[in-house]
């Protein structure tokens, strides 16, 4: 079976596929049209996010048996069309869930303790202790929206902080465990001091955080988004920050990523992004919550495990 890698992943995946008897080839630079032309030669495909695997893409071949995505989500794949064509979709949320959990915790601790602001001030010769007085995570109520691999990892990281952790999942009802208590969304909105999003991105989660969501929150709150940028409606977020209904935000992902990320820092920077960049109440990171030294390897190992199990090798 021949497998085409169109994105660079940790080499352990190729090593293990070769040991299973697969033939592996790479094309990390060709455009979509060139990839479509050569796709009929392969039964397997390894991707990250470089090329969208839509209906046209999947229709270019009848030989494809599986698509392995080095990452958690599969929103860049037409899942319905893949299922229709009996193509197995393999993702690896188990590979970067710990990274996401730790990054999420790190962001809210950094925001609460003004670590980024204090660091910048000291580097410019300003020593301001009172203005950098932090707040404690202990005693806060945290609402986790989406309780899959990432939500569970964050909840586990919170153990020991003496927080009340509530979780809501649209697809699962009985989600109480050692780390969270399952809750209705309404109860979370009524009680939470912090909302952390860990949902996949699809039609039902598009702009999950919007003006209506914010209005239903029972108290001023903090937002964390390490899921997908479009889960949060930036206009509503900025409006909430300005009104102080939202006290602060930790954003590893941005709504603008797919449309204008490469141009965000020129003179045409969107006004709302400019607000986020300039606000001391906002902490930003460049979509790296699941991207650690360890997760880079673990993602490929998980994919190899799943492919091995799929073909009973």
PyMOL commands that set and color helices and strands:
alter all, ss='L'
color gray80, all
select helices_A, chain A and resi 12-19+32-39+55-58+79-84+93-112+115-123+130-132+149-158+185-191+203-205+211-216+229-231+234-243+257-263+271-278+293-310
alter helices_A, ss='H'
color red, helices_A
select strands_A, chain A and resi 2-5+23-26+44-47+66-69+88-90+141-145+164-168+181-182+194-197+221-225+246-251+282-284
alter strands_A, ss='S'
color yellow, strands_A
deselect
rebuild
show_as cartoon
